[in-house]
Each structure stands twice: as structure tokens, then as C-alpha cells.
Amino acid sequence: MRFGIDLPPQIKVFGAFFVYSFCMGSMFPRLPDIQQAMGVGEGQLGLALIGSAVGTLISLTFAGRLVEKVGYRRVLLTAIPLLSVFYALAMWAQGPLMFFLLLLPVGLTIGAIEVIINIEADRVEHVIGRRIMSRAHAFWSLGFFTAGMVGSFIAQTGLSVQIHLLLMIPIITVATLVVLGRFEPAPHRAGSSTDETPHFARPTLPIMMLVAVCLSAMLMEGAGIDWSAIYMRNMFAAEPFWAGIAVATVAGSQAFARFFADGFVDRYNPVVVARALLVILGAGVLLVFFAPVAWSAYLGFAMIGVGSSALFPLAMSAAAQQTDRPAAINVAALAQFSFTAFLLGPPLLGYVAEHFGIQWTFGVGFPLVLLGLFTAQALAPRAARKVVTP
């Protein structure tokens, strides 16, 4: 007997992104409470958070073959509820080292889920004949936004973070069964290669240019998730609710922008869209860095969410269009370098915060925005970059 609702395949993909990110996002509005309970500075907290990043990178590198062998359905229905269990267990850590070790299985589980839902989104696109990838990632941001809102309310009540995340286990389990209980993986793309991509895809100069385009977005998105709540507490003595709202602001504005990103890319060329997003991102970074009052910081966080919304998908599309080697290898090379920045960069910014001030976790992103503006031409379709000589 199978539980759940029989939904169209694209709705199941959207639901998977939402439930998974809602599970992930429950911890981040509570980071100020976690930091206070452990009695550590931002540097030690940041190093502890690297546990999930290390686990995710290991899983993204090696999980593909195991996931294929066990089966997408079985892994997905097990991994999402298990992720909520691992997060709940990590909340009982007494110090940063234990927190790091307990976050390793969190990261291993995240990597397996990421492999499945992104491949499934790509295959469903092929089956139904229209793009859903940006919208699927919009639902990821929407799930994070919802978790940020819920976490903010719960933090304000004074409920301990341990009980909060324990309560998430049955909620995530039921949501997974309802949305994905009848999940069946979409078929492989017809004519697509089934060869396994190398564990490390060597980056070429064009790929490194694309990394430069989206690096500021990946780093600032991660900084907004990891440090915005602590920023509001440190800079403006925000109550737990208003500190958590900062996380929701980044994710909510990002979700809104991702819902409409495909339309703008179709109407304008990718370089124009990327430069507009980078300008918005840079303005948001400056606003957060210099924020004189709390509302201006929230506006800056919203601009960071919008500015970081579509740069990585644009870079991924450009990588897939490179003709120097198979698309899968170029995409893997871009993903490995970009995800490393996204997963390892923001936690390491804790040391920047501890030694120079929490506002510098965002201030360091501005030079990277300038780098993105300088290299944005790398997103141009290949035909548009060809120069005809007499």
C-alpha cells in the first residue's frame, strides 16, 4: 500500500524541493540560540558549520552510483525524514567539535537528496517539454522562507532549539509521505549518456570565468542563510523573531525572483540579466554593510536574495553550451567549484565576523560582485561571442 496524493510529476518535483528545504531551513533561524548555548564566537561556530558542508561535498562526489543502485524512490523517501532526525540530533551538541561531527551525516544526506531532485527535475523537463528548473529552485527558496518564518515564531516563544527540531521530525515525515508517497522516478533522457562523470572535473578557463560570474551570488546567498540572524542580533539587538525574519527575507525574496527568472532570460539576453542581478546584489551588500537602521538591513537582505537568485542557473546553462568537451563534464566542473564556495565559504566567514565585525561577512562580497560584472560577458551565447573578421 502506498501513501500520498497522486500528483503530476512536476508538482512532485516542486514538493520535493519544498519539503527538503523546509527541513534544512529549520536550524538557521535558531543559530543565535545555538551559538549562545555553546558559548562560542562566530569563528568557532563557523568551523562547526563546515561539518555539513564537508559531508555534502563528499556525498555529491561519490553518492551518484550508490543512489542509482539503491533507487531514487527508496533513497528519497528515506533520506528526507532521516535528514530531520540528523538535524535534531545535532542540536544536542555540547560544543563546536561535537556539532561539527553531528553535522557530517546531515551533509551526507543532503548530498544524496541534491543528486536525486536535480536529476529528477531535469528528466521531468524533458518528459513534459518545458523548463521547470528555475521554478523548482524557487520552491526550494520558498521552503527555506517558510522554515525561517516558522523558526522565528518558535524562537520568540522561548522553546528550546532541541524540542523545536524534534517536533520537525513527524512533520517532515508526514509531509514526505503525503507529497512523495506515490513518487516514481522519471525515465532517463532519450539519447543521454549514461557514463559516469569523473569524481573531479578539471576546470577550463571558460569554466573559471563562469565561476567568477556566480561566485558572489553563491557566497552571499550562503552568508545570508548562515549569518543574517546573528547579524541582526549583534548589530541591532533584534529579538529572536526579528533575527529569524532576516533569514526568511533572504529566502523569500530569492523565491519571488526565481519564479520570474526564466521569463526575463527569455526576453533579454543572459548577460543583461546577470549584470542587472549583480548590480542589485552589490547594492544589497553595501546596504547591509552600512545599514544605519534595522529596516535598511532587511531591505539589503531582500536585495541580496533577488540578486543571487538566477546567476548560478545562468552559469550552468552557459557551461552546458561549451563545445570543448562533453556538457556533463563542464557542468560538473562548474558545480564542484561553485558548491565548494557556497558550502565552505559562508561558514569560514565566521572568522571574518569574529575579528573584523559581523558586517564584514557581507562586505567581503562586494569585490566579488565587481569581479562578476567584469566577467559577465562569459554568459553570452556562443554565437553572440563570435567575432566576424574580414
DOTOR-683960 format. One record per residue (C-alpha): residue in three letters; y, x, z. Coordinates in steps of 0.5 Angstrom, whole numbers, plus 500, padded with zeros to 3 digits. Example, Ala and Ser with C-alpha at 12.3 -4.5 7.8 and 13.67 -1.06 7.14 Angstrom:
<recs>
<r ala	yy 491	xx 525	zz 516>
<r ser	yy 498	xx 527	zz 514>
</recs>
This chain:
<recs>
<r met	yy 500	xx 500	zz 500>
<r arg	yy 507	xx 503	zz 498>
<r phe	yy 513	xx 501	zz 502>
<r gly	yy 520	xx 501	zz 499>
<r ile	yy 524	xx 497	zz 493>
<r asp	yy 522	xx 498	zz 486>
<r leu	yy 529	xx 501	zz 483>
<r pro	yy 531	xx 503	zz 477>
<r pro	yy 529	xx 511	zz 476>
<r gln	yy 537	xx 513	zz 476>
<r ile	yy 538	xx 509	zz 482>
<r lys	yy 532	xx 512	zz 486>
<r val	yy 535	xx 519	zz 484>
<r phe	yy 542	xx 517	zz 487>
<r gly	yy 539	xx 514	zz 493>
<r ala	yy 535	xx 521	zz 494>
<r phe	yy 542	xx 525	zz 493>
<r phe	yy 545	xx 520	zz 498>
<r val	yy 539	xx 520	zz 504>
<r tyr	yy 538	xx 527	zz 503>
<r ser	yy 546	xx 529	zz 504>
<r phe	yy 547	xx 524	zz 510>
<r cys	yy 541	xx 527	zz 513>
<r met	yy 544	xx 534	zz 512>
<r gly	yy 551	xx 532	zz 514>
<r ser	yy 550	xx 529	zz 521>
<r met	yy 551	xx 536	zz 524>
<r phe	yy 557	xx 538	zz 521>
<r pro	yy 562	xx 534	zz 525>
<r arg	yy 559	xx 536	zz 531>
<r leu	yy 560	xx 543	zz 530>
<r pro	yy 565	xx 544	zz 535>
<r asp	yy 561	xx 541	zz 540>
<r ile	yy 555	xx 546	zz 539>
<r gln	yy 560	xx 552	zz 539>
<r gln	yy 563	xx 549	zz 546>
<r ala	yy 556	xx 548	zz 548>
<r met	yy 553	xx 555	zz 546>
<r gly	yy 560	xx 558	zz 549>
<r val	yy 561	xx 563	zz 543>
<r gly	yy 566	xx 565	zz 538>
<r glu	yy 567	xx 563	zz 531>
<r gly	yy 564	xx 569	zz 528>
<r gln	yy 557	xx 568	zz 532>
<r leu	yy 557	xx 561	zz 530>
<r gly	yy 558	xx 563	zz 523>
<r leu	yy 552	xx 568	zz 523>
<r ala	yy 547	xx 563	zz 527>
<r leu	yy 549	xx 558	zz 521>
<r ile	yy 546	xx 563	zz 516>
<r gly	yy 539	xx 561	zz 518>
<r ser	yy 539	xx 555	zz 514>
<r ala	yy 543	xx 559	zz 508>
<r val	yy 537	xx 564	zz 508>
<r gly	yy 532	xx 559	zz 509>
<r thr	yy 535	xx 555	zz 503>
<r leu	yy 535	xx 562	zz 498>
<r ile	yy 528	xx 563	zz 500>
<r ser	yy 526	xx 556	zz 498>
<r leu	yy 530	xx 556	zz 492>
<r thr	yy 527	xx 563	zz 489>
<r phe	yy 520	xx 561	zz 491>
<r ala	yy 518	xx 554	zz 492>
<r gly	yy 518	xx 551	zz 485>
<r arg	yy 511	xx 553	zz 484>
<r leu	yy 509	xx 550	zz 490>
<r val	yy 513	xx 544	zz 489>
<r glu	yy 509	xx 543	zz 482>
<r lys	yy 503	xx 544	zz 485>
<r val	yy 503	xx 539	zz 491>
<r gly	yy 507	xx 534	zz 487>
<r tyr	yy 514	xx 531	zz 487>
<r arg	yy 513	xx 525	zz 490>
<r arg	yy 509	xx 527	zz 496>
<r val	yy 514	xx 533	zz 498>
<r leu	yy 520	xx 529	zz 497>
<r leu	yy 517	xx 523	zz 502>
<r thr	yy 515	xx 528	zz 507>
<r ala	yy 521	xx 533	zz 506>
<r ile	yy 527	xx 529	zz 508>
<r pro	yy 524	xx 526	zz 514>
<r leu	yy 522	xx 533	zz 516>
<r leu	yy 529	xx 535	zz 515>
<r ser	yy 532	xx 530	zz 520>
<r val	yy 526	xx 533	zz 525>
<r phe	yy 528	xx 540	zz 524>
<r tyr	yy 536	xx 539	zz 525>
<r ala	yy 534	xx 535	zz 531>
<r leu	yy 530	xx 541	zz 534>
<r ala	yy 536	xx 546	zz 532>
<r met	yy 540	xx 542	zz 537>
<r trp	yy 537	xx 544	zz 543>
<r ala	yy 538	xx 552	zz 541>
<r gln	yy 541	xx 555	zz 548>
<r gly	yy 544	xx 561	zz 544>
<r pro	yy 546	xx 563	zz 537>
<r leu	yy 540	xx 567	zz 536>
<r met	yy 535	xx 561	zz 537>
<r phe	yy 540	xx 557	zz 533>
<r phe	yy 539	xx 562	zz 527>
<r leu	yy 531	xx 562	zz 528>
<r leu	yy 531	xx 554	zz 528>
<r leu	yy 535	xx 553	zz 522>
<r leu	yy 531	xx 557	zz 518>
<r pro	yy 526	xx 551	zz 517>
<r val	yy 532	xx 547	zz 516>
<r gly	yy 534	xx 551	zz 510>
<r leu	yy 526	xx 552	zz 507>
<r thr	yy 526	xx 544	zz 507>
<r ile	yy 533	xx 544	zz 504>
<r gly	yy 531	xx 548	zz 498>
<r ala	yy 525	xx 544	zz 496>
<r ile	yy 529	xx 538	zz 496>
<r glu	yy 534	xx 541	zz 492>
<r val	yy 529	xx 543	zz 487>
<r ile	yy 526	xx 536	zz 486>
<r ile	yy 532	xx 532	zz 486>
<r asn	yy 536	xx 536	zz 481>
<r ile	yy 530	xx 537	zz 476>
<r glu	yy 529	xx 529	zz 477>
<r ala	yy 536	xx 528	zz 475>
<r asp	yy 535	xx 532	zz 469>
<r arg	yy 529	xx 529	zz 467>
<r val	yy 532	xx 522	zz 468>
<r glu	yy 538	xx 523	zz 464>
<r his	yy 533	xx 525	zz 458>
<r val	yy 529	xx 518	zz 459>
<r ile	yy 535	xx 514	zz 460>
<r gly	yy 539	xx 517	zz 455>
<r arg	yy 546	xx 518	zz 458>
<r arg	yy 549	xx 523	zz 463>
<r ile	yy 548	xx 522	zz 471>
<r met	yy 548	xx 529	zz 474>
<r ser	yy 555	xx 528	zz 476>
<r arg	yy 554	xx 521	zz 479>
<r ala	yy 548	xx 524	zz 482>
<r his	yy 552	xx 529	zz 486>
<r ala	yy 558	xx 524	zz 487>
<r phe	yy 552	xx 520	zz 491>
<r trp	yy 551	xx 527	zz 495>
<r ser	yy 558	xx 527	zz 497>
<r leu	yy 558	xx 520	zz 499>
<r gly	yy 552	xx 521	zz 503>
<r phe	yy 556	xx 527	zz 507>
<r phe	yy 562	xx 523	zz 507>
<r thr	yy 558	xx 517	zz 511>
<r ala	yy 555	xx 522	zz 515>
<r gly	yy 562	xx 525	zz 517>
<r met	yy 565	xx 518	zz 519>
<r val	yy 559	xx 516	zz 523>
<r gly	yy 558	xx 523	zz 526>
<r ser	yy 566	xx 522	zz 528>
<r phe	yy 565	xx 516	zz 531>
<r ile	yy 559	xx 518	zz 535>
<r ala	yy 562	xx 525	zz 537>
<r gln	yy 568	xx 520	zz 540>
<r thr	yy 563	xx 516	zz 545>
<r gly	yy 561	xx 523	zz 548>
<r leu	yy 554	xx 522	zz 546>
<r ser	yy 550	xx 529	zz 546>
<r val	yy 549	xx 532	zz 540>
<r gln	yy 542	xx 533	zz 541>
<r ile	yy 541	xx 525	zz 542>
<r his	yy 545	xx 524	zz 536>
<r leu	yy 541	xx 528	zz 532>
<r leu	yy 534	xx 525	zz 535>
<r leu	yy 537	xx 518	zz 533>
<r met	yy 538	xx 520	zz 526>
<r ile	yy 530	xx 521	zz 525>
<r pro	yy 528	xx 514	zz 525>
<r ile	yy 534	xx 512	zz 521>
<r ile	yy 533	xx 517	zz 516>
<r thr	yy 525	xx 516	zz 516>
<r val	yy 526	xx 508	zz 514>
<r ala	yy 532	xx 510	zz 509>
<r thr	yy 527	xx 515	zz 505>
<r leu	yy 521	xx 510	zz 505>
<r val	yy 526	xx 504	zz 503>
<r val	yy 529	xx 508	zz 497>
<r leu	yy 524	xx 512	zz 495>
<r gly	yy 517	xx 509	zz 497>
<r arg	yy 516	xx 507	zz 490>
<r phe	yy 518	xx 513	zz 487>
<r glu	yy 514	xx 516	zz 481>
<r pro	yy 517	xx 523	zz 478>
<r ala	yy 520	xx 522	zz 471>
<r pro	yy 516	xx 526	zz 465>
<r his	yy 518	xx 533	zz 463>
<r arg	yy 523	xx 533	zz 458>
<r ala	yy 519	xx 533	zz 451>
<r gly	yy 519	xx 540	zz 448>
<r ser	yy 522	xx 543	zz 454>
<r ser	yy 519	xx 550	zz 456>
<r thr	yy 514	xx 550	zz 462>
<r asp	yy 514	xx 557	zz 463>
<r glu	yy 517	xx 559	zz 470>
<r thr	yy 523	xx 563	zz 470>
<r pro	yy 524	xx 569	zz 474>
<r his	yy 525	xx 570	zz 481>
<r phe	yy 531	xx 574	zz 480>
<r ala	yy 535	xx 572	zz 473>
<r arg	yy 539	xx 578	zz 471>
<r pro	yy 547	xx 576	zz 470>
<r thr	yy 550	xx 578	zz 464>
<r leu	yy 558	xx 579	zz 463>
<r pro	yy 559	xx 572	zz 461>
<r ile	yy 555	xx 569	zz 467>
<r met	yy 559	xx 573	zz 471>
<r met	yy 565	xx 570	zz 468>
<r leu	yy 563	xx 563	zz 470>
<r val	yy 561	xx 565	zz 477>
<r ala	yy 568	xx 568	zz 477>
<r val	yy 571	xx 561	zz 475>
<r cys	yy 567	xx 557	zz 480>
<r leu	yy 567	xx 562	zz 486>
<r ser	yy 573	xx 559	zz 489>
<r ala	yy 570	xx 552	zz 489>
<r met	yy 563	xx 554	zz 492>
<r leu	yy 567	xx 558	zz 498>
<r met	yy 572	xx 553	zz 499>
<r glu	yy 567	xx 547	zz 499>
<r gly	yy 563	xx 550	zz 504>
<r ala	yy 569	xx 552	zz 508>
<r gly	yy 571	xx 545	zz 508>
<r ile	yy 564	xx 543	zz 511>
<r asp	yy 563	xx 548	zz 516>
<r trp	yy 570	xx 550	zz 519>
<r ser	yy 574	xx 544	zz 518>
<r ala	yy 572	xx 540	zz 524>
<r ile	yy 573	xx 547	zz 528>
<r tyr	yy 580	xx 548	zz 524>
<r met	yy 583	xx 541	zz 527>
<r arg	yy 581	xx 542	zz 534>
<r asn	yy 584	xx 549	zz 534>
<r met	yy 590	xx 548	zz 530>
<r phe	yy 592	xx 541	zz 532>
<r ala	yy 588	xx 540	zz 539>
<r ala	yy 584	xx 534	zz 535>
<r glu	yy 580	xx 529	zz 539>
<r pro	yy 573	xx 529	zz 537>
<r phe	yy 573	xx 523	zz 532>
<r trp	yy 579	xx 526	zz 528>
<r ala	yy 576	xx 533	zz 528>
<r gly	yy 570	xx 530	zz 525>
<r ile	yy 574	xx 526	zz 520>
<r ala	yy 576	xx 533	zz 517>
<r val	yy 569	xx 534	zz 514>
<r ala	yy 569	xx 526	zz 512>
<r thr	yy 575	xx 528	zz 508>
<r val	yy 573	xx 534	zz 504>
<r ala	yy 566	xx 530	zz 502>
<r gly	yy 570	xx 523	zz 501>
<r ser	yy 575	xx 526	zz 496>
<r gln	yy 570	xx 530	zz 493>
<r ala	yy 565	xx 524	zz 492>
<r phe	yy 571	xx 520	zz 489>
<r ala	yy 573	xx 526	zz 484>
<r arg	yy 565	xx 526	zz 482>
<r phe	yy 565	xx 519	zz 480>
<r phe	yy 570	xx 520	zz 474>
<r ala	yy 569	xx 527	zz 472>
<r asp	yy 565	xx 526	zz 466>
<r gly	yy 570	xx 522	zz 463>
<r phe	yy 575	xx 527	zz 464>
<r val	yy 571	xx 532	zz 461>
<r asp	yy 569	xx 528	zz 455>
<r arg	yy 576	xx 526	zz 454>
<r tyr	yy 579	xx 533	zz 455>
<r asn	yy 576	xx 540	zz 454>
<r pro	yy 573	xx 543	zz 460>
<r val	yy 578	xx 549	zz 460>
<r val	yy 584	xx 544	zz 461>
<r val	yy 580	xx 540	zz 466>
<r ala	yy 578	xx 546	zz 470>
<r arg	yy 585	xx 549	zz 470>
<r ala	yy 587	xx 542	zz 473>
<r leu	yy 582	xx 542	zz 478>
<r leu	yy 583	xx 550	zz 480>
<r val	yy 591	xx 548	zz 481>
<r ile	yy 589	xx 542	zz 485>
<r leu	yy 584	xx 547	zz 489>
<r gly	yy 590	xx 552	zz 490>
<r ala	yy 595	xx 547	zz 493>
<r gly	yy 590	xx 544	zz 498>
<r val	yy 588	xx 551	zz 500>
<r leu	yy 596	xx 553	zz 501>
<r leu	yy 597	xx 546	zz 504>
<r val	yy 591	xx 547	zz 510>
<r phe	yy 593	xx 555	zz 511>
<r phe	yy 601	xx 553	zz 512>
<r ala	yy 600	xx 546	zz 515>
<r pro	yy 605	xx 544	zz 520>
<r val	yy 602	xx 538	zz 522>
<r ala	yy 596	xx 534	zz 522>
<r trp	yy 597	xx 529	zz 516>
<r ser	yy 598	xx 535	zz 512>
<r ala	yy 592	xx 539	zz 513>
<r tyr	yy 588	xx 532	zz 512>
<r leu	yy 592	xx 532	zz 505>
<r gly	yy 590	xx 539	zz 504>
<r phe	yy 582	xx 538	zz 505>
<r ala	yy 583	xx 532	zz 500>
<r met	yy 585	xx 536	zz 495>
<r ile	yy 580	xx 542	zz 496>
<r gly	yy 575	xx 536	zz 496>
<r val	yy 578	xx 534	zz 489>
<r gly	yy 579	xx 541	zz 486>
<r ser	yy 572	xx 543	zz 488>
<r ser	yy 569	xx 537	zz 485>
<r ala	yy 567	xx 539	zz 478>
<r leu	yy 568	xx 546	zz 477>
<r phe	yy 560	xx 548	zz 478>
<r pro	yy 557	xx 543	zz 474>
<r leu	yy 562	xx 545	zz 468>
<r ala	yy 560	xx 552	zz 469>
<r met	yy 553	xx 550	zz 469>
<r ser	yy 554	xx 547	zz 462>
<r ala	yy 557	xx 553	zz 459>
<r ala	yy 551	xx 557	zz 462>
<r ala	yy 546	xx 553	zz 458>
<r gln	yy 550	xx 553	zz 452>
<r gln	yy 550	xx 561	zz 452>
<r thr	yy 545	xx 563	zz 446>
<r asp	yy 544	xx 571	zz 448>
<r arg	yy 537	xx 569	zz 452>
<r pro	yy 534	xx 562	zz 454>
<r ala	yy 538	xx 557	zz 457>
<r ala	yy 534	xx 556	zz 463>
<r ile	yy 535	xx 564	zz 465>
<r asn	yy 542	xx 563	zz 464>
<r val	yy 543	xx 557	zz 468>
<r ala	yy 538	xx 561	zz 474>
<r ala	yy 543	xx 567	zz 474>
<r leu	yy 549	xx 563	zz 475>
<r ala	yy 546	xx 558	zz 480>
<r gln	yy 543	xx 564	zz 484>
<r phe	yy 550	xx 568	zz 485>
<r ser	yy 554	xx 561	zz 486>
<r phe	yy 549	xx 559	zz 491>
<r thr	yy 549	xx 565	zz 495>
<r ala	yy 556	xx 565	zz 495>
<r phe	yy 556	xx 557	zz 497>
<r leu	yy 551	xx 558	zz 503>
<r leu	yy 552	xx 565	zz 505>
<r gly	yy 560	xx 566	zz 504>
<r pro	yy 562	xx 560	zz 509>
<r pro	yy 558	xx 562	zz 515>
<r leu	yy 561	xx 569	zz 514>
<r leu	yy 568	xx 566	zz 514>
<r gly	yy 567	xx 565	zz 522>
<r tyr	yy 568	xx 573	zz 523>
<r val	yy 575	xx 572	zz 519>
<r ala	yy 576	xx 566	zz 523>
<r glu	yy 575	xx 570	zz 530>
<r his	yy 579	xx 576	zz 528>
<r phe	yy 585	xx 573	zz 524>
<r gly	yy 585	xx 566	zz 526>
<r ile	yy 581	xx 559	zz 523>
<r gln	yy 587	xx 558	zz 518>
<r trp	yy 584	xx 564	zz 514>
<r thr	yy 578	xx 561	zz 513>
<r phe	yy 581	xx 558	zz 508>
<r gly	yy 587	xx 563	zz 506>
<r val	yy 582	xx 568	zz 503>
<r gly	yy 580	xx 563	zz 498>
<r phe	yy 587	xx 563	zz 494>
<r pro	yy 586	xx 570	zz 491>
<r leu	yy 579	xx 567	zz 488>
<r val	yy 583	xx 561	zz 485>
<r leu	yy 587	xx 565	zz 482>
<r leu	yy 581	xx 569	zz 479>
<r gly	yy 578	xx 562	zz 477>
<r leu	yy 585	xx 561	zz 473>
<r phe	yy 584	xx 568	zz 470>
<r thr	yy 577	xx 567	zz 467>
<r ala	yy 577	xx 559	zz 466>
<r gln	yy 577	xx 560	zz 458>
<r ala	yy 570	xx 562	zz 459>
<r leu	yy 568	xx 555	zz 460>
<r ala	yy 571	xx 553	zz 452>
<r pro	yy 565	xx 551	zz 448>
<r arg	yy 562	xx 557	zz 444>
<r ala	yy 565	xx 554	zz 437>
<r ala	yy 572	xx 554	zz 440>
<r arg	yy 572	xx 561	zz 442>
<r lys	yy 570	xx 564	zz 436>
<r val	yy 576	xx 567	zz 432>
<r val	yy 576	xx 567	zz 425>
<r thr	yy 578	xx 573	zz 422>
<r pro	yy 581	xx 574	zz 415>
</recs>
